[in-house]
Amino acid sequence: ESIHTAILATTPTSPTVSFECKLRINSQPRWYQVVALCLWADDNPSERTGFIGKAFDINESRLKREELEHQATHDTLTGLLNSTSAKEHISKLLKENPESKYVMAFFDLDTFKSINDTYGHGAGDRAIQEIGHILSGALVANSVAIRISGDEFMEILKK
């Protein structure tokens, strides 16, 4: 949301706006919480005469929140969506686009246990990471890759 859009949304009965946005300070984008009060003409209540406000730097807390949200919704080993987030994502897709068609591809790595047993869990983790990298690299618009569990993956593509 832009400051301009927020100010235009004010009214004489609701003159205050508060929102988060990125502002470029010293050529660096940072997150700020902006709180502003629109000023209105006394004789013409539909005329804005200015506004006063303040911007609070919330960059560190916003980045931390985004990091925590990512950790809660993505698999730590592959960076793909985790199964809980995938269920929410699929529900949202179907609710927002009930007439759309999707392709769901499931991948189960046969005999994966033998990699862990023969070469160790580090090698197994690297194999899982590589599969995640391959799946995320193959994504096209309107598609998502998911790590369902250990050696099971899914890709959803909108037709």
Phi, psi and chi 1 to 4 in degrees:
 res  aa     phi    psi   chi1   chi2   chi3   chi4
   1 GLU       -  136.1  179.8  174.2   16.9      -
   2 SER   -91.8  159.1   73.0      -      -      -
   3 ILE   -61.6  -42.8  -66.3  171.8      -      -
   4 HIS   -58.8  -47.0 -176.6 -101.3      -      -
   5 THR   -62.1  -42.0  -57.1      -      -      -
   6 ALA   -64.3  -43.3      -      -      -      -
   7 ILE   -64.1  -41.4  -65.3  -61.8      -      -
   8 LEU   -65.7  -21.9  -70.0  179.0      -      -
   9 ALA   -81.7   -8.6      -      -      -      -
  10 THR   -75.6  159.8   61.9      -      -      -
  11 THR  -136.0  165.2   65.4      -      -      -
  12 PRO   -59.3  -30.1  -26.4   35.2      -      -
  13 THR   -88.4  -14.4   56.5      -      -      -
  14 SER  -137.5   72.9 -177.5      -      -      -
  15 PRO   -84.9   -5.9   31.7  -35.6      -      -
  16 THR  -102.5  139.4  -55.1      -      -      -
  17 VAL  -127.4  150.3  -67.0      -      -      -
  18 SER  -147.0  127.4  177.1      -      -      -
  19 PHE  -160.8  165.1   60.1   93.7      -      -
  20 GLU  -104.0  140.1  -66.2  179.7    4.0      -
  21 CYS  -156.5  165.3   67.1      -      -      -
  22 LYS   -93.2  131.8  -84.9 -170.5  175.6  177.7
  23 LEU  -120.7  145.3  -61.8  175.4      -      -
  24 ARG   -94.3  112.1 -160.6  168.9  -84.6  -77.6
  25 ILE  -118.0  124.4  -52.9  -64.6      -      -
  26 ASN    51.9   43.4  -63.6  -32.7      -      -
  27 SER    67.8    8.4  -59.3      -      -      -
  28 GLN  -114.5  125.7  -62.4  -65.4  -38.8      -
  29 PRO   -74.9  134.7   25.2  -29.6      -      -
  30 ARG  -140.2  151.6  -66.4 -176.6   64.9   83.4
  31 TRP   -82.9  135.4  -78.3  101.6      -      -
  32 TYR  -133.2  149.4  -75.1   84.8      -      -
  33 GLN   -97.8  118.4  170.8   73.2   35.2      -
  34 VAL  -106.3  129.5  176.7      -      -      -
  35 VAL  -124.6  124.3  179.1      -      -      -
  36 ALA  -138.3  149.3      -      -      -      -
  37 LEU  -118.4  120.9  172.4   68.7      -      -
  38 CYS   -81.7  136.4 -170.3      -      -      -
  39 LEU  -100.7  137.6  -54.4  173.1      -      -
  40 TRP  -119.6  149.5  -61.9   86.3      -      -
  41 ALA   -66.6  139.3      -      -      -      -
  42 ASP   -67.0  -38.6  -71.1  -26.5      -      -
  43 ASP   -88.2  -15.7   57.4  -19.7      -      -
  44 ASN  -138.0   91.4 -175.4   -2.5      -      -
  45 PRO   -63.7  -10.7   11.6  -15.2      -      -
  46 SER   -94.0    3.7   63.2      -      -      -
  47 GLU  -106.9  118.1 -177.7 -177.0  -13.7      -
  48 ARG   -77.6  134.8  -69.3  177.8 -173.8   85.4
  49 THR  -110.1   -8.0   59.4      -      -      -
  50 GLY   156.6 -172.7      -      -      -      -
  51 PHE  -154.4  155.8   69.9   95.1      -      -
  52 ILE  -125.2  148.4   56.6  173.0      -      -
  53 GLY  -168.5 -177.1      -      -      -      -
  54 LYS  -146.2  144.9 -171.2  166.0 -174.3  173.4
  55 ALA  -116.7  125.9      -      -      -      -
  56 PHE  -104.4  129.1  -57.6   92.8      -      -
  57 ASP   -71.9  113.9 -173.2  -27.8      -      -
  58 ILE  -119.6   20.5   58.4  165.6      -      -
  59 ASN   -57.2  -49.3 -163.6   63.7      -      -
  60 GLU   -63.3  -45.5  -61.3  -53.3  -43.2      -
  61 SER   -68.6  -36.1   62.5      -      -      -
  62 ARG   -66.2  -44.2  174.5   69.0 -176.3 -114.2
  63 LEU   -64.2  -38.8  -65.9  178.0      -      -
  64 LYS   -64.9  -43.6 -175.7   64.2  175.1  170.5
  65 ARG   -61.3  -43.4 -176.1  177.2   82.6 -155.2
  66 GLU   -62.8  -39.0  -71.1  173.7   -2.0      -
  67 GLU   -64.6  -44.3  178.5 -173.8  -23.1      -
  68 LEU   -65.2  -39.7  -69.0  171.6      -      -
  69 GLU   -62.4  -40.9  -73.1  171.8   -2.9      -
  70 HIS   -64.3  -43.5 -173.2  -89.1      -      -
  71 GLN   -62.8  -35.6  -70.9  174.0   -0.2      -
  72 ALA   -75.3  -23.4      -      -      -      -
  73 THR  -108.7   -9.2   58.0      -      -      -
  74 HIS  -124.0  150.7  -69.9   74.4      -      -
  75 ASP   -69.2  131.0  175.0   62.5      -      -
  76 THR   -69.2  -29.0   55.8      -      -      -
  77 LEU   -79.9  -40.3 -165.0   57.4      -      -
  78 THR  -107.2  -21.2   62.3      -      -      -
  79 GLY    81.0   -1.1      -      -      -      -
  80 LEU   -77.9  162.6  -57.7  177.5      -      -
  81 LEU   -56.0  143.7  -83.4 -177.7      -      -
  82 ASN   -87.0  172.1   61.7   30.9      -      -
  83 SER   -64.9  -36.9   60.3      -      -      -
  84 THR   -63.6  -46.9  -58.2      -      -      -
  85 SER   -66.1  -34.4  -64.5      -      -      -
  86 ALA   -62.1  -42.9      -      -      -      -
  87 LYS   -59.7  -44.6  -69.9  174.0 -170.4  171.9
  88 GLU   -64.2  -41.3  -67.2  170.5    6.4      -
  89 HIS   -63.6  -44.2 -176.7   77.4      -      -
  90 ILE   -64.6  -44.7  -67.8  166.9      -      -
  91 SER   -58.8  -43.1  -67.0      -      -      -
  92 LYS   -64.2  -44.9 -177.2  179.4  173.7 -174.3
  93 LEU   -57.5  -48.0  -78.3  176.5      -      -
  94 LEU   -67.5  -35.0  -64.4  174.2      -      -
  95 LYS   -71.7  -43.0 -169.3  178.4  -71.2 -176.8
  96 GLU   -75.2  -30.4  -69.7  175.4   -5.0      -
  97 ASN  -132.8   65.8  -52.8  -64.1      -      -
  98 PRO   -63.5  -22.4   20.7  -28.8      -      -
  99 GLU   -91.6  -10.3  -58.7  -58.7  -42.3      -
 100 SER   -72.1  156.7  -64.9      -      -      -
 101 LYS  -112.4  143.6  -63.4 -174.8 -175.8 -154.7
 102 TYR  -130.1  153.2  -60.9   90.9      -      -
 103 VAL  -112.9  130.5  173.6      -      -      -
 104 MET  -117.7  122.3  -61.6  174.9   83.3      -
 105 ALA  -112.9  128.8      -      -      -      -
 106 PHE  -106.4  138.5  -67.3   90.0      -      -
 107 PHE  -126.9  123.9  -54.5   93.2      -      -
 108 ASP  -123.5  119.6 -174.5   -9.1      -      -
 109 LEU   -77.8  103.7  -53.6  178.2      -      -
 110 ASP   -64.0  144.6  -71.9  -22.2      -      -
 111 THR    54.7   26.2   65.9      -      -      -
 112 PHE   -61.1  -34.7  177.4   74.9      -      -
 113 LYS   -54.7  -32.8 -175.5  179.0  178.2  -37.7
 114 SER   -66.2  -29.0   65.5      -      -      -
 115 ILE   -64.5  -48.1  -66.7  173.9      -      -
 116 ASN   -62.4  -43.4  -78.7  -24.4      -      -
 117 ASP   -67.5  -37.6  -67.4  -14.6      -      -
 118 THR   -85.7  -44.9  -54.4      -      -      -
 119 TYR  -110.0   -8.2  -58.1  104.2      -      -
 120 GLY    98.7  163.0      -      -      -      -
 121 HIS   -67.6  -27.4  -70.9  -79.0      -      -
 122 GLY   -62.3  -43.4      -      -      -      -
 123 ALA   -67.0  -39.3      -      -      -      -
 124 GLY   -62.0  -42.6      -      -      -      -
 125 ASP   -62.0  -42.6  -73.7   -8.6      -      -
 126 ARG   -64.2  -36.7  -73.2 -171.0  -63.4  -79.7
 127 ALA   -65.3  -43.6      -      -      -      -
 128 ILE   -63.0  -42.8  -68.1  -67.4      -      -
 129 GLN   -61.2  -40.5  -72.4  171.6  -34.5      -
 130 GLU   -65.9  -41.3 -175.6   60.9   24.7      -
 131 ILE   -61.6  -44.3  -64.0  -63.3      -      -
 132 GLY   -59.8  -41.4      -      -      -      -
 133 HIS   -63.7  -43.2 -179.9   73.3      -      -
 134 ILE   -63.3  -46.6  -69.4  167.4      -      -
 135 LEU   -64.4  -44.0  -71.4  175.6      -      -
 136 SER   -69.1  -30.2   62.5      -      -      -
 137 GLY   -72.1  -20.9      -      -      -      -
 138 ALA   -92.9    1.6      -      -      -      -
 139 LEU   -67.9  142.3  -69.4  175.9      -      -
 140 VAL  -116.9  174.8  -64.8      -      -      -
 141 ALA   -55.0  142.5      -      -      -      -
 142 ASN    64.3   30.9  -62.8  -43.2      -      -
 143 SER  -129.1  161.7   67.9      -      -      -
 144 VAL  -147.6  142.0   63.6      -      -      -
 145 ALA  -109.2  143.4      -      -      -      -
 146 ILE  -135.9  139.8  -57.5  148.2      -      -
 147 ARG   -99.9  110.1 -178.6  173.3 -179.3 -156.3
 148 ILE   -73.8  -49.5  -62.0  171.6      -      -
 149 SER  -162.5 -174.6   65.3      -      -      -
 150 GLY   -15.4  -79.1      -      -      -      -
 151 ASP  -117.6   26.7   64.0  -10.8      -      -
 152 GLU  -117.1  132.2  -62.9  173.5  -27.6      -
 153 PHE  -131.3  161.7  -62.9   85.6      -      -
 154 MET  -146.0  147.1  178.6  172.8   54.3      -
 155 GLU  -128.4  134.4 -161.7  153.2    6.8      -
 156 ILE  -116.1  126.8  -57.3  170.1      -      -
 157 LEU  -124.7  134.4  -56.5  125.8      -      -
 158 LYS   -84.3  129.7 -175.7  175.3  178.8 -177.4
 159 LYS   -75.7      -  -76.9 -179.0   84.4  177.7
